[in-house]
């Protein structure tokens, strides 16, 4: 097993000649860990989880509040329009300032200029869909924006609520992607809308990005957001014992790090603010789980090695923040039993993070006895599964696969799924195809 040596220290250096940033600092992850997941799996189910599936497409104990305690972000305390506008303005300023700082670190090399232009054209082609999703995000009564879950500036989450709230609903806690740099809770609006239409509550967790924070800050934020959901989702009509954790791209990596750290803390008997027994499934979408395999790949894709190592707190921390390596470490083996079922989704045409990342993680989990299932979507790219396919309308294979797991064992919900209307198209097909060709991801 590969390990990097070196004394942890804090340093910041920027060279205008090489356009390189070096930021290394030690950090102890302060993440709550859960209680036991008592779910067992029958032999037939375990055998099914062992087989990777290639999809071919045609196109516990939890902390309880004391009486009278008001939950942070309670529905009865929904902010006024003026407060929301003030918060939006503050976040816009923050994101703009951090973007300018990041651009200074990255420099203005031809690679970044090319990708920036491609991103602009990509967004322009998908703009008809973005406008419609944005209208839903800002004006729908089913969306609760910027619910506070912690004390840091980015400690906010968005809630997408089903129209029918007569019974407690299953919940998806979603950690968005964004290369650890441009992640934002609103990126989950399309997924939130689609799942809410299928009677699932979605909580999109925001977190500090680089350079506002490094990987341990992101994991700590994600874990704190999960804790808030576990302890407060009942106030929004959610079932606190039917929570599923999901992450996409960099968010899949962050969520997986939080998950394995929680399992280890639970094994060690630590007192925690949320319980792993509440997490029924981890869904990893297009994620990378071994940083040693990613560092050179993302450098070639434009995320320079110096920046990547700064995000991950130095080369000496790559193993610590690689879930694939963590689960294979002998010291982690007793904690495996606390992990929920794990389902990994990946497109075989993904060039941002190759599908081998999920394949290798699935193999590592399987080798230590974890419940894992791998679903590969033939020819799908990094953005097909999360953007182009949902914007296309009609049947969405990823959505159907996720909903089937969430509603498993609920005969009423499964019956409703069979008659659920297909989503309408939001972007013309020619624009989707052209966007796919020029996507910088």
C-alpha positions as CSV (number, residue, x, y, z in Angstrom):
1,X,0.0,0.0,0.0
2,X,1.4,3.3,-1.1
3,X,2.3,5.8,1.6
4,X,3.8,9.3,1.4
5,X,6.2,10.5,4.1
6,X,6.7,14.0,5.3
7,X,6.2,16.2,8.3
8,X,2.9,18.1,8.2
9,X,3.3,21.9,8.1
10,X,1.5,25.0,7.1
11,X,2.9,26.9,4.1
12,X,1.5,29.0,1.3
13,X,3.6,29.9,-1.7
14,X,2.7,31.3,-5.1
15,X,5.0,31.7,-8.0
16,X,3.9,33.9,-10.9
17,X,6.4,32.2,-13.2
18,X,5.0,28.7,-12.7
19,X,1.4,29.6,-11.7
20,X,1.6,27.1,-8.9
21,X,0.1,27.3,-5.4
22,X,1.3,25.3,-2.5
23,X,-0.9,25.1,0.6
24,X,-0.4,22.3,3.1
25,X,-1.7,22.1,6.5
26,X,-2.4,19.4,9.1
27,X,-6.0,18.8,10.0
28,X,-7.8,16.4,12.3
29,X,-11.1,15.3,11.0
30,X,-13.8,16.2,13.5
31,X,-16.7,14.2,12.2
32,X,-19.4,12.6,14.2
33,X,-19.8,8.9,13.9
34,X,-22.9,6.8,13.9
35,X,-24.6,3.9,15.7
36,X,-25.2,0.4,14.4
37,X,-26.9,-0.5,11.2
38,X,-28.7,-3.6,12.1
39,X,-29.9,-4.4,8.6
40,X,-29.0,-7.9,7.4
41,X,-29.0,-9.2,3.9
42,X,-30.2,-12.6,2.7
43,X,-27.9,-14.9,0.7
44,X,-29.7,-14.2,-2.5
45,X,-29.5,-10.5,-2.0
46,X,-25.8,-10.7,-1.2
47,X,-25.1,-12.7,-4.4
48,X,-27.0,-10.0,-6.4
49,X,-24.9,-7.3,-4.8
50,X,-21.7,-9.1,-5.9
51,X,-22.6,-8.9,-9.6
52,X,-21.8,-5.7,-11.4
53,X,-24.6,-4.6,-13.7
54,X,-24.0,-3.0,-17.1
55,X,-26.9,-1.0,-18.3
56,X,-27.2,-0.4,-22.0
57,X,-29.3,2.5,-22.9
58,X,-30.9,3.3,-26.3
59,X,-30.0,6.9,-26.5
60,X,-30.3,3.8,15.8
61,X,-29.8,6.0,18.1
62,X,-30.1,9.6,17.2
63,X,-29.9,12.7,19.3
64,X,-33.4,13.9,20.2
65,X,-34.3,17.5,21.0
66,X,-35.6,18.4,24.4
67,X,-39.1,19.8,24.8
68,X,-39.4,23.3,23.6
69,X,-36.2,23.3,21.7
70,X,-36.5,25.0,18.3
71,X,-34.8,23.2,15.5
72,X,-32.3,25.2,13.5
73,X,-33.9,26.1,10.2
74,X,-37.4,25.1,11.4
75,X,-40.2,25.5,8.8
76,X,-41.9,28.1,11.0
77,X,-38.8,30.3,10.7
78,X,-38.6,30.5,6.9
79,X,-36.7,33.7,6.1
80,X,-38.4,36.7,4.5
81,X,-37.8,37.6,0.8
82,X,-35.6,40.5,1.9
83,X,-33.5,38.1,4.1
84,X,-33.2,35.6,1.3
85,X,-32.1,38.4,-1.2
86,X,-29.6,39.6,1.4
87,X,-28.2,36.1,1.8
88,X,-28.1,35.6,-2.0
89,X,-26.2,38.8,-2.4
90,X,-23.7,37.9,0.4
91,X,-23.1,34.4,-1.2
92,X,-22.7,35.9,-4.7
93,X,-20.0,38.3,-3.3
94,X,-18.3,35.4,-1.5
95,X,-18.3,33.2,-4.5
96,X,-17.1,36.0,-6.8
97,X,-14.2,36.8,-4.4
98,X,-13.2,33.2,-4.0
99,X,-13.3,32.7,-7.8
100,X,-11.0,35.7,-8.3
101,X,-8.6,34.3,-5.7
102,X,-8.7,30.9,-7.4
103,X,-8.0,32.4,-10.8
104,X,-5.0,34.2,-9.4
105,X,-3.7,30.8,-8.2
106,X,-4.4,29.0,-11.4
107,X,-3.0,31.7,-13.8
108,X,-4.4,32.3,-17.3
109,X,-2.8,29.4,-19.2
110,X,-4.2,28.3,-22.5
111,X,-5.7,25.1,-21.0
112,X,-7.9,27.1,-18.6
113,X,-8.9,29.7,-21.2
114,X,-10.0,26.9,-23.5
115,X,-12.0,25.1,-20.8
116,X,-13.6,28.4,-19.6
117,X,-14.8,29.1,-23.2
118,X,-16.1,25.6,-23.6
119,X,-17.9,25.9,-20.3
120,X,-19.5,29.1,-21.4
121,X,-20.8,27.6,-24.7
122,X,-21.9,24.4,-22.8
123,X,-24.0,26.5,-20.4
124,X,-25.4,28.6,-23.2
125,X,-26.7,25.5,-25.0
126,X,-28.3,24.1,-21.9
127,X,-29.7,27.5,-20.9
128,X,-33.4,26.7,-21.8
129,X,-33.3,24.0,-19.2
130,X,-31.4,26.0,-16.6
131,X,-33.9,28.8,-16.8
132,X,-36.8,26.5,-16.2
133,X,-35.1,24.7,-13.3
134,X,-34.0,28.1,-11.9
135,X,-37.6,29.4,-11.9
136,X,-38.6,26.3,-10.0
137,X,-35.8,26.7,-7.6
138,X,-36.6,30.4,-6.8
139,X,-40.4,30.4,-6.9
140,X,-41.7,26.9,-6.1
141,X,-43.4,26.5,-2.7
142,X,-41.9,23.1,-2.5
143,X,-38.3,24.4,-2.2
144,X,-36.9,25.6,1.1
145,X,-33.6,27.4,0.2
146,X,-30.6,28.0,2.4
147,X,-31.7,26.3,5.6
148,X,-28.9,26.8,8.1
149,X,-27.3,23.7,9.5
150,X,-24.1,25.1,11.1
151,X,-22.0,28.2,11.8
152,X,-19.7,28.4,8.8
153,X,-20.7,30.7,5.9
154,X,-21.5,27.8,3.5
155,X,-23.3,25.7,6.1
156,X,-26.6,25.9,4.3
157,X,-28.8,23.3,2.6
158,X,-31.8,23.3,0.2
159,X,-34.9,21.1,0.7
160,X,-37.1,19.8,-2.1
161,X,-40.4,18.6,-0.7
162,X,-43.1,16.4,-2.4
163,X,-46.5,18.0,-2.9
164,X,-48.2,15.2,-1.0
165,X,-47.0,15.4,2.6
166,X,-49.6,13.2,4.3
167,X,-47.1,10.5,5.3
168,X,-43.4,10.6,6.3
169,X,-41.3,10.5,3.2
170,X,-37.9,8.8,2.5
171,X,-35.0,11.3,2.3
172,X,-31.9,11.7,0.1
173,X,-29.1,13.7,1.6
174,X,-27.2,14.9,-1.5
175,X,-23.6,16.3,-1.7
176,X,-23.1,18.1,-5.0
177,X,-19.9,17.9,-7.2
178,X,-17.8,20.7,-8.5
179,X,-14.1,19.5,-8.6
180,X,-13.9,20.5,-4.9
181,X,-13.8,24.1,-6.1
182,X,-17.1,25.1,-7.6
183,X,-19.6,22.9,-5.7
184,X,-22.8,24.6,-4.8
185,X,-26.1,23.4,-3.3
186,X,-28.2,24.7,-6.2
187,X,-26.4,22.3,-8.6
188,X,-28.8,19.6,-7.2
189,X,-32.0,21.5,-8.2
190,X,-32.8,19.2,-11.1
191,X,-32.2,16.0,-9.1
192,X,-34.2,17.5,-6.2
193,X,-37.1,18.3,-8.5
194,X,-37.2,14.9,-10.1
195,X,-37.1,13.0,-6.9
196,X,-39.6,15.2,-5.1
197,X,-42.0,14.4,-8.0
198,X,-41.6,10.8,-6.9
199,X,-42.4,11.4,-3.2
200,X,-38.8,11.7,-2.0
201,X,-37.5,14.6,0.0
202,X,-34.1,15.8,-1.1
203,X,-31.7,17.8,1.0
204,X,-28.8,19.4,-1.0
205,X,-25.9,20.1,1.3
206,X,-23.6,23.1,0.6
207,X,-20.1,23.0,1.9
208,X,-16.9,25.1,1.9
209,X,-15.0,24.8,-1.4
210,X,-11.3,25.4,-2.0
211,X,-9.7,27.9,-1.3
212,X,-12.2,28.8,1.4
213,X,-11.5,25.3,2.9
214,X,-9.6,22.1,2.2
215,X,-10.8,18.5,2.1
216,X,-11.2,18.0,5.8
217,X,-13.4,21.2,6.0
218,X,-15.5,19.8,3.2
219,X,-15.9,16.4,5.0
220,X,-16.7,18.1,8.3
221,X,-19.4,20.3,6.6
222,X,-21.0,17.4,4.9
223,X,-21.1,15.3,8.1
224,X,-22.6,18.2,9.9
225,X,-25.2,18.6,7.2
226,X,-26.1,14.9,7.4
227,X,-26.4,15.3,11.2
228,X,-28.8,18.1,10.8
229,X,-30.9,16.1,8.4
230,X,-31.0,13.1,10.7
231,X,-32.1,15.1,13.6
232,X,-34.5,17.6,12.0
233,X,-36.0,16.1,8.8
234,X,-39.0,15.0,10.7
235,X,-40.0,18.6,11.0
236,X,-40.2,18.8,7.2
237,X,-42.2,15.5,6.8
238,X,-39.3,13.2,6.4
239,X,-38.8,9.8,7.9
240,X,-35.6,9.9,10.0
241,X,-35.1,6.2,9.6
242,X,-35.2,6.1,5.8
243,X,-32.4,8.4,4.9
244,X,-30.1,7.7,1.9
245,X,-26.8,9.4,1.3
246,X,-25.8,10.4,-2.2
247,X,-22.9,12.2,-3.8
248,X,-21.9,13.1,-7.3
249,X,-18.4,13.5,-8.7
250,X,-16.3,15.3,-6.0
251,X,-19.4,15.2,-3.8
252,X,-19.3,11.4,-4.1
253,X,-15.8,11.4,-2.8
254,X,-16.6,13.8,0.1
255,X,-19.7,11.8,1.1
256,X,-17.8,8.5,1.0
257,X,-15.0,10.0,3.2
258,X,-17.7,11.1,5.7
259,X,-19.3,7.7,5.6
260,X,-16.2,5.6,6.3
261,X,-15.1,8.0,9.0
262,X,-18.5,7.7,10.7
263,X,-18.3,3.9,10.6
264,X,-14.9,4.0,12.2
265,X,-16.0,6.3,15.0
266,X,-19.0,4.1,15.6
267,X,-16.8,1.0,15.9
268,X,-14.7,2.9,18.4
269,X,-17.8,3.6,20.5
270,X,-17.6,7.4,20.3
271,X,-20.6,9.6,21.2
272,X,-22.1,11.0,18.0
273,X,-24.9,13.4,16.9
274,X,-26.3,11.1,14.2
275,X,-26.5,7.4,13.6
276,X,-25.4,5.2,10.7
277,X,-28.5,3.1,11.4
278,X,-30.5,5.9,9.8
279,X,-28.5,5.7,6.6
280,X,-30.0,3.0,4.5
281,X,-28.0,3.4,1.3
282,X,-25.0,5.2,0.0
283,X,-25.3,6.2,-3.7
284,X,-22.0,7.1,-5.4
285,X,-22.4,8.8,-8.8
286,X,-19.4,9.2,-11.0
287,X,-17.0,9.5,-8.0
288,X,-13.3,9.0,-7.5
289,X,-12.3,7.1,-4.4
290,X,-8.5,6.6,-4.7
291,X,-6.6,9.9,-4.8
292,X,-3.4,8.3,-5.9
293,X,-5.1,7.3,-9.1
294,X,-6.7,10.7,-9.5
295,X,-3.9,13.1,-9.0
296,X,-2.1,12.7,-12.4
297,X,-5.4,12.1,-14.2
298,X,-7.0,15.4,-13.1
299,X,-3.7,17.2,-13.8
300,X,-3.9,16.2,-17.4
301,X,-7.6,17.3,-17.4
302,X,-6.7,20.8,-16.1
303,X,-6.8,20.6,-12.3
304,X,-3.1,21.1,-11.7
305,X,-1.3,18.7,-9.4
306,X,-0.2,21.6,-7.1
307,X,-3.8,22.7,-6.7
308,X,-5.1,19.2,-6.2
309,X,-2.5,18.5,-3.5
310,X,-3.4,21.8,-1.8
311,X,-7.1,20.8,-1.8
312,X,-6.2,17.4,-0.3
313,X,-3.8,18.9,2.3
314,X,-0.6,17.6,0.8
315,X,0.6,14.3,-0.7
316,X,1.0,12.8,2.8
317,X,-2.8,13.0,3.1
318,X,-3.8,11.2,-0.1
319,X,-4.1,7.8,1.6
320,X,-6.1,9.3,4.5
321,X,-8.7,10.8,2.2
322,X,-8.9,7.7,-0.2
323,X,-12.0,5.7,0.9
324,X,-10.9,2.8,-1.4
325,X,-7.6,2.5,0.6
326,X,-9.3,3.2,4.0
327,X,-11.7,0.2,3.7
328,X,-8.8,-2.1,2.9
329,X,-6.7,-1.1,5.9
330,X,-6.6,-3.8,8.6
331,X,-7.6,-1.3,11.3
332,X,-10.9,-0.5,9.5
333,X,-12.1,-4.1,9.0
334,X,-14.1,-4.3,12.3
335,X,-16.0,-1.2,11.1
336,X,-17.2,-2.7,7.9
337,X,-20.4,-4.1,9.5
338,X,-21.6,-0.5,10.2
339,X,-21.6,0.5,6.5
340,X,-25.0,0.6,4.7
341,X,-25.5,-1.0,1.4
342,X,-23.4,0.8,-1.2
343,X,-24.5,1.3,-4.8
344,X,-22.0,2.9,-7.3
345,X,-23.2,4.4,-10.6
346,X,-20.8,5.3,-13.4
347,X,-20.8,5.9,-17.2
348,X,-18.3,4.0,-19.2
349,X,-17.7,7.1,-21.4
350,X,-16.7,9.3,-18.4
351,X,-13.4,11.0,-19.1
352,X,-13.4,13.3,-16.1
353,X,-13.3,10.4,-13.7
354,X,-13.0,7.1,-15.4
355,X,-15.5,4.3,-14.6
356,X,-12.5,2.2,-13.3
357,X,-12.6,4.4,-10.2
358,X,-16.0,3.0,-9.2
359,X,-15.0,-0.5,-10.4
360,X,-11.9,-0.5,-8.2
361,X,-13.9,0.8,-5.2
362,X,-16.5,-1.8,-5.6
363,X,-13.8,-4.5,-5.8
364,X,-12.2,-3.2,-2.6
365,X,-15.5,-3.1,-0.8
366,X,-16.4,-6.6,-1.9
367,X,-13.0,-8.0,-0.8
368,X,-13.7,-6.9,2.8
369,X,-17.3,-8.1,2.9
370,X,-19.2,-4.9,2.4
371,X,-22.6,-4.9,0.6
372,X,-21.9,-3.3,-2.8
373,X,-23.5,-3.1,-6.2
374,X,-22.0,-1.6,-9.3
375,X,-24.1,-0.2,-12.1
376,X,-22.4,0.9,-15.3
377,X,-24.1,2.9,-18.0
378,X,-22.6,2.1,-21.4
379,X,-21.2,5.2,-23.2
380,X,-22.5,7.7,-20.7
381,X,-20.2,10.7,-19.9
382,X,-19.6,12.6,-16.7
383,X,-22.5,15.0,-17.4
384,X,-24.9,12.7,-19.3
385,X,-26.2,11.0,-16.2
386,X,-26.6,14.1,-14.1
387,X,-27.5,16.8,-16.6
388,X,-28.2,15.8,-20.3
389,X,-30.4,12.8,-19.6
390,X,-32.7,14.5,-17.0
391,X,-33.0,17.6,-19.3
392,X,-33.9,15.3,-22.2
393,X,-37.1,14.2,-20.4
394,X,-38.7,10.8,-20.9
395,X,-37.3,7.8,-19.0
396,X,-34.2,8.5,-16.9
397,X,-32.4,5.2,-16.2
398,X,-30.4,6.6,-13.3
399,X,-33.5,8.1,-11.6
400,X,-35.4,4.9,-12.0
401,X,-32.5,2.9,-10.5
402,X,-32.3,5.2,-7.5
403,X,-36.1,5.3,-6.9
404,X,-36.3,1.5,-7.1
405,X,-33.9,1.2,-4.2
406,X,-35.5,4.0,-2.1
407,X,-39.0,2.5,-2.5
408,X,-38.0,-1.1,-2.1
409,X,-40.4,-2.9,0.2
410,X,-43.0,-0.1,-0.1
411,X,-45.7,-1.7,-2.3
412,X,-47.8,1.5,-2.5
413,X,-44.8,3.6,-3.6
414,X,-43.7,1.0,-6.1
415,X,-47.2,0.8,-7.6
416,X,-47.2,4.6,-8.0
417,X,-43.8,4.5,-9.7
418,X,-45.1,2.2,-12.4
419,X,-47.7,4.8,-13.4
420,X,-45.6,8.0,-12.8
421,X,-45.8,10.4,-15.8
422,X,-42.5,10.7,-17.7
423,X,-40.7,14.0,-17.2
424,X,-41.1,16.5,-20.0
425,X,-38.2,17.6,-22.2
426,X,-36.5,20.9,-21.1
427,X,-33.9,21.3,-23.9
428,X,-34.1,20.4,-27.7
429,X,-32.2,17.3,-28.7
430,X,-29.8,19.0,-31.1
431,X,-28.6,21.4,-28.3
432,X,-28.1,18.4,-25.9
433,X,-26.0,16.6,-28.5
434,X,-23.9,19.6,-29.2
435,X,-23.5,20.4,-25.5
436,X,-22.2,16.9,-25.0
437,X,-19.6,17.3,-27.6
438,X,-18.1,20.6,-26.2
439,X,-18.6,19.8,-22.5
440,X,-15.3,20.6,-20.7
441,X,-16.1,17.9,-18.1
